Amino acid sequence: MTTHRYTGGCDCGNITVDMEFTIDPASYQPRACDCSFCRKHGAAYVTDANGKVTISVKEKSELRKHRNGSELADFLICKRCGVLIGGVFEDGGGRCATININAIDGNEDFGQPVPVSPKTLSAEQKKSRWQELWFSDVTINGAEG
């Protein structure tokens, strides 16, 4: 299986991401959520259920976790520079994540974002969708607790 590796993170370097995609980035269209939080951050998200992501936080005190509107997932934001890194959902010991395309170096390799409206989905539909589509091999270093 061919993998495509990307790195990225926030502006100040407090939060970094390292990703491996099994999907060809040129054929992937990031999903631009239409909720007010994501719109105000200019966020569009990439995922790969067969890929891998590692999120590392240098200074835990500079990480802000924002619960999304449905109170199901945490969105990771650097307090110091304000960059939205992505979202993490944990359920029954499982963890999955999505990454904001704007936090990825070389993001021009990906297709144009397409609008999506997850706010129209029920909580169970969201969970099912996230578990099906988001990165399932997720490691988070330095942010526990």
C-alpha positions in Angstrom: 0.0 0.0 0.0 1.4 3.4 -1.0 1.3 6.0 1.8 1.6 9.8 1.5 3.2 11.5 4.5 2.4 15.0 5.6 3.4 17.1 8.6 2.0 20.3 10.0 0.9 22.1 13.1 0.1 25.4 14.5 2.0 28.7 13.7 4.1 28.8 17.0 5.1 25.1 16.9 3.4 24.1 20.1 1.2 21.5 18.4 2.5 19.4 15.5 0.8 16.7 13.4 2.4 13.8 11.5 0.0 12.0 9.1 0.2 9.0 6.8 -2.6 8.9 4.1 -3.4 5.8 2.1 -5.6 8.0 -0.2 -4.0 10.0 -3.0 -4.2 13.6 -1.8 -5.0 14.9 -5.3 -8.2 12.8 -5.4 -9.3 13.9 -1.9 -11.6 16.8 -1.3 -11.5 18.2 2.3 -14.8 18.6 4.0 -15.7 22.2 4.9 -18.2 22.0 7.8 -20.9 24.6 7.7 -21.2 25.1 11.4 -20.4 28.6 12.7 -17.3 27.4 14.7 -15.7 25.8 11.6 -16.7 28.6 9.3 -15.2 31.2 11.6 -12.0 29.2 11.6 -12.0 28.7 7.9 -11.6 25.0 8.5 -11.9 22.1 6.1 -11.0 18.6 7.3 -9.1 15.6 5.9 -9.4 12.1 7.2 -8.3 8.6 6.2 -9.8 5.6 8.0 -6.8 3.5 6.9 -4.2 6.2 7.6 -2.4 7.3 10.7 -2.0 10.5 12.6 0.2 11.6 15.5 -0.6 14.8 17.3 2.1 16.1 19.7 1.8 19.0 22.2 4.9 20.6 23.6 3.2 22.7 26.3 -0.1 21.2 27.5 -1.1 24.5 29.2 -1.2 26.1 25.8 -3.7 23.6 24.3 -7.3 24.5 24.3 -10.0 21.8 23.9 -13.3 23.1 22.5 -16.3 20.8 22.7 -18.2 21.0 19.4 -21.9 22.0 19.3 -23.2 18.4 19.9 -20.8 17.9 22.8 -19.3 14.8 21.2 -15.8 15.7 20.0 -13.0 17.9 21.2 -11.5 20.4 18.8 -7.8 21.1 19.4 -6.7 24.8 19.3 -3.4 26.3 20.2 -4.0 29.0 22.9 -0.8 30.8 21.9 -1.3 31.3 18.2 -5.0 30.4 17.8 -4.7 27.7 15.1 -7.4 25.0 14.9 -5.6 21.7 14.4 -8.5 19.3 14.2 -11.0 17.3 16.1 -10.8 14.1 18.2 -13.6 11.8 19.2 -13.3 9.1 21.9 -15.8 6.5 22.6 -15.4 3.3 24.7 -11.6 3.3 24.5 -11.5 4.0 20.8 -10.2 7.2 19.4 -10.5 8.8 15.9 -9.5 12.2 14.6 -9.8 14.6 11.7 -7.2 17.3 10.8 -7.9 20.8 9.5 -6.3 21.1 6.0 -5.1 24.6 6.9 -2.8 23.1 9.6 -1.0 20.8 7.0 2.2 21.8 5.3 1.8 21.1 1.5 -2.0 21.2 1.7 -2.1 22.4 -1.9 -1.7 18.7 -2.9 -5.3 18.1 -1.8 -8.4 18.8 -3.9 -10.7 21.8 -3.3 -12.9 21.7 -0.2 -16.6 20.7 -0.5 -19.2 21.9 1.9 -20.8 19.4 4.3 -23.5 19.9 7.0 -22.9 17.5 9.9 -25.2 19.6 12.0 -28.1 17.9 10.2 -27.0 14.5 11.5 -28.1 13.0 14.8 -25.5 12.3 17.5 -25.5 8.6 16.6 -25.1 9.3 12.9 -22.2 11.6 13.6 -20.5 9.0 15.8 -21.0 6.3 13.1 -19.7 8.6 10.4 -16.6 9.6 12.4 -15.8 6.0 13.3 -16.1 5.1 9.6 -14.2 8.0 8.0 -11.8 9.6 10.5 -8.3 8.5 11.2 -8.6 5.5 13.5 -4.9 5.1 14.2 -4.4 8.1 16.4 -1.7 8.9 18.9 -1.7 12.0 21.0 1.5 12.9 22.9 1.6 15.4 25.7 -2.1 16.4 25.9 -3.5 13.7 28.3 -5.2 14.7 31.5 
